[in-house]
Amino acid sequence: MQSVILSIQGMHCGGCAQSIKRLLERQPGVESADVSFEAGEAHVRFDPARLSAQQLVSVLEPPGYQASVRR
């Protein structure tokens, strides 16, 4: 497993954070996602053999969020 922090723009409330959490955790290979509206970020634990950090970013684009991998 690997961990990554995603910076997320476009969240307007705690409900957005919960939606993002559910969306990320539905992805094959994601073990957990902790999303903070206040911090504007998500801590995601995932299997890099099944998907990449960039694929996690791409998942958030269709619902209107802008995300990037925090280095």
C-alpha positions in Angstrom: 0.0 0.0 0.0 1.0 3.6 -0.6 -0.3 6.9 0.8 -0.7 10.2 -1.0 -2.1 13.6 0.0 -4.3 15.3 -2.6 -4.9 19.0 -2.5 -8.5 19.6 -3.5 -10.2 22.8 -4.7 -13.9 23.2 -5.1 -15.2 21.8 -1.8 -17.8 24.1 -0.4 -18.9 22.2 2.8 -18.5 19.1 4.8 -21.0 17.4 2.5 -18.6 17.8 -0.4 -15.8 16.2 1.7 -18.1 13.2 2.4 -19.0 12.9 -1.3 -15.3 12.9 -2.2 -14.5 10.3 0.4 -17.2 8.0 -0.9 -16.1 8.6 -4.5 -12.4 7.8 -3.7 -13.2 4.7 -1.6 -15.3 3.2 -4.4 -12.2 3.0 -6.6 -10.6 -0.4 -6.9 -7.4 -0.5 -5.0 -8.3 2.3 -2.5 -8.1 1.1 1.1 -9.1 4.3 2.8 -9.6 8.0 2.2 -9.8 10.7 4.9 -11.0 14.0 3.5 -10.8 17.3 5.3 -13.0 20.2 4.1 -11.1 22.6 6.4 -7.7 21.6 5.2 -8.8 21.2 1.6 -7.1 17.8 1.2 -7.5 14.1 1.2 -5.2 11.5 2.6 -5.6 8.3 0.5 -4.2 4.9 1.1 -4.2 2.8 -2.1 -2.6 -0.1 -3.9 -0.3 1.4 -6.6 -0.4 -1.9 -8.5 -4.1 -1.2 -9.2 -4.2 2.5 -9.8 -2.0 5.6 -9.7 -2.2 8.8 -7.7 -2.9 10.6 -11.0 -5.9 8.3 -11.6 -7.2 9.4 -8.2 -6.9 13.0 -9.3 -8.8 12.2 -12.5 -11.7 10.6 -10.6 -12.4 14.0 -9.0 -12.6 16.0 -12.2 -16.0 14.9 -13.5 -17.9 16.1 -10.4 -16.2 19.5 -10.7 -13.3 19.3 -8.2 -9.7 20.3 -9.0 -7.1 18.1 -7.4 -3.4 17.7 -7.4 -0.9 15.4 -5.7 0.8 17.3 -2.9 4.6 16.7 -2.9 
